């Protein structure tokens, strides 16, 4: 996981439905290398969510 990676994330308000949002990582917000619910990132458009899929 690195800034510039194309990913799909689940935002906080979409956790129940599992709906994902696609974008490019601008900043990694989780300090550890792993997390049971996914690494939290901020996308270039400002969306914050947990990574469910890396597309690259």
C-alpha positions in Angstrom: 0.0 0.0 0.0 1.4 3.4 -1.0 0.3 6.8 -2.0 -0.7 6.8 -5.7 -2.2 3.3 -5.6 -5.6 2.8 -7.1 -7.9 1.2 -4.6 -11.5 0.5 -3.5 -12.5 1.7 0.0 -15.6 1.4 2.2 -16.5 4.7 3.8 -17.8 4.7 7.4 -21.4 5.4 6.3 -21.3 2.5 3.8 -20.1 -0.2 6.2 -23.5 -1.8 6.5 -24.1 -2.1 2.8 -20.4 -2.7 1.8 -20.7 -0.2 -1.0 -17.2 0.7 -2.2 -15.7 3.9 -3.6 -12.8 3.8 -6.1 -10.0 6.3 -6.0 -6.2 7.0 -5.7 -4.6 7.0 -2.3 -3.3 10.4 -1.2 -2.4 9.6 2.4 -2.3 6.4 4.6 -4.0 7.1 8.0 -3.4 3.8 9.8 -0.1 3.5 11.6 0.3 -0.3 11.5 1.0 -2.3 8.4 -2.2 -4.4 8.9 -5.6 -3.9 10.4 -8.5 -6.4 10.8 -11.0 -4.1 9.1 -8.6 -2.7 6.4 -6.0 0.1 6.3 -7.6 3.5 6.6 -6.6 5.9 3.8 -7.6 9.3 2.4 -8.1 9.4 -1.3 -7.1 12.3 -3.6 -10.7 13.6 -3.6 -10.8 13.8 0.2 -12.8 10.6 0.8 -11.7 8.6 3.9 -12.3 4.9 4.1 -10.8 1.4 4.7 -9.2 -0.4 1.8 -11.1 -3.5 0.6 -9.3 -4.0 -2.7 -6.1 -2.8 -4.4 -6.6 -2.4 -8.1 -3.0 -2.1 -9.3 
